[in-house]
Amino acid sequence: MSFIPFLIAAVVLAITPGPGIAYVVARTVAGGRSEGLASCFGTGVGGMFHVLAAALGLSLVIAQSAVAFNLLKYVGAAYLVYLGIRMLMRKEEPIPVDAMPTQGARRAFAEGIVVEVLNVKTALFFLAFLPQFVSPGEPLVPQLALLGSICVALNTLVDVVAVFAAHRLLKSGAARAARARLMTRVSGVTMLGLGAFLALARREA
């Protein structure tokens, strides 16, 4: 398991401003800190659904064919390169905070689960990202579950920080926009480099 490269990439991706942060900030604005935190933990639970689905699905792939698994890793590496290019080309815009009705912490938690479970992009990302850092010769499900859980924990932690800093994040100052652009560019370069490195790296048969 390539844990250090994985951890670096996971941390960089977690701190990159994106739809997840926008969602929990919007929930915080609508219903206060309690709803914001509830939505954070809801999306975390939803994220674990994708982790388990990826772990079980990929374990079936490797059980059927090591060649198919290595092919999946190449496709995943290409997807990471694609994500990196999109990040580098993206025009940074203020985090959108559409008006949301207040609904209480319990419902915000449930909605967070549903929103994340139905997020196809999360499923695609885990299928592309997690296989790059596992050793096919070792039990696959525990490795995928561990790596995926770390990703979800990091993302949830960043979302919680965003909730507590919601008022600052909502300010449209140039300094905040510059920081967001910098994080996006760093993430793009990281994804691009990671995808290229993994695609060129020697694959296990």
N, C-alpha and C positions, 0 to 999 in steps of 0.2 A: 504494500500500500504506500503510495507517494503522499505522505501526510502533510509535509511542510508546503510543497507547491499547492496542494489542495487548500490548506488553511489560508495561505496568502490570497489566493484567488477568491475564496469564499468571503473573507473579510472585505476585500475591495468591492466585491459585488454587493455586499450587504449595505455598505455605507453610500452607495450610489443612489441619488434621488430618483424615484420612479413612481409608478402607479400605486404601489403598496403604501409608501409614505404619504402620498396624496390622499389616499382613502382614509387612513387613520387620522390624519390632520383634519379632514373634512368632518369625520365623525366627532372629533373633539370640539370643533367649532359649533356643531349642531347641538351636542348634548353634554359638553363638558368633559373633564378629565376621565370620569368614570366610564362614559361610553367609549371614549378613545381607547382606554386601556382594555376594555372588554373586547373591542374590535381587534386589537392587537393579538390577544390570546385566542380569539376566534380564528383569525387567519393562520395563526400558528398551528392550531388543531387541524385546519384544512390542509395546511402544508404537509403535515404528517401523513395524511391520507395519500398524497402523491408519493411520498417517500416509500410507504409500504407497497403501493402499487408498482412503483419502479423496481423495488427490491424483488418482489415476487415475479414480476414479468421478466426481468433480466435474468433471474436465476433459471427460469424455464428456457430462455434462449441459450444460455451457456450449457445447460444440461442436454440440449438437443444437438448443438454444434459449436465447437470452439471457433471454427471459421466464421460462422455467422456472428459470433460475439465480437471477433476482431473487426469484421466488416462494420458492425454497429459502432465500434470505437472510431473508425475512420469517418463515418457519417457524422458522429457526434463532434469530432474535432472540427469538421467542416462547418458544422452549425455554430460552434463557438467562434470561428473566424467570421462567419456571417454576422453574428451578434456584435462582435468587435467593430466591424466596418459600419454597422448601423449606428452604434454609439458615437463613433468618430464623425459621422456625417449628420447626426441629429442636431437640429437647431434648438438650443436651450430656450425653454419658455418657462414663465412662472408656474409654480405648482398650482393646478386648477383646484379650486375649492368651491364646488357647486353647492347650492343650498340643499340641505338635507333636513328632514323633519326629525325632531328629537324622539327617541323611542325607548329609552331605558337601557340599562347596562345588559340585562339578560337577553333582550332581543338583539342588541348590537353584537353580542357574542355569537348568537346563532347566525346572524346575517354574515358575520365575518367568516364563519365556517363555510357557509354556502357559497359565498363569493369566491373563496380560495379553491374549494373543491371543483367549482365549475371553470376555473381558470386553466384553459388548455395550454397556455404558454408556460405555466409552472410545470405541467406534466412533461412537455417537450424539453424544457430546460433540464430537469432531473434526468431524463433518459439520455440526454447528450452529455451532461456534465459529470455525473457520478461514475459512469464506467471508465472514465479516463484515469481514475486513481485507485482502481482495485487490482488485485492479483487474481487472475482466473484460476490459478492453481490452489487457492485457499477458499474456504467456505465463503460464498458470495453474499448471501443474504445478510449476515452480520456486518460485513464491510459496508454494504450499501445502506443499511439501516443506520449505522453509526455516522457515516459521512452526511447522509441526508438529514439526520437529526441535528447535526452541528450546523448545517446550512439554515435550517428552520429556526434554531435557537438564536443564531446571529441576526437573522432577519427580524425576529420578534424583538430582540434587544434593541436594535436600531429603531424599530417602530415605536417602542416604549419611550425611547429618548425623544423621538419626534413629537410624541404626544405632550411630554413635559415642556418641550420647547416650541409648542405650536405657535404661540404668538410671535416669537422671533422668526420662525420659518415663514409666517405669512407676510412679513415685511418685505417689500419689494426693493430693498436697497441694492445698489450696484455691487456692494461687497458680497452679499449673499448670492446674487446671480453669478458672480465671478467664481465663488467657491463651488457652486453647483456645476458650472461649466468645467472647472478643473477636475472635479471628481468624475464627471462623465467621460472626459478625455482619458483620464488615467485608467478608468474601467475599460474603455474601448481598446486602449493599447494592451492592457493586461489580457483581455479576452482574445485579441488578435494574435498576440505573441504566444499565449497558452495553446490556442488551437493549432497554430503552425508548428509549435514544438511537439505537441502530442501527435500530430499527423505524420511528422517526419521521424519520430522516435521508433525504435525497433519494437515490433509487436511480438508478444509471446504466442507461440503456436498452440 
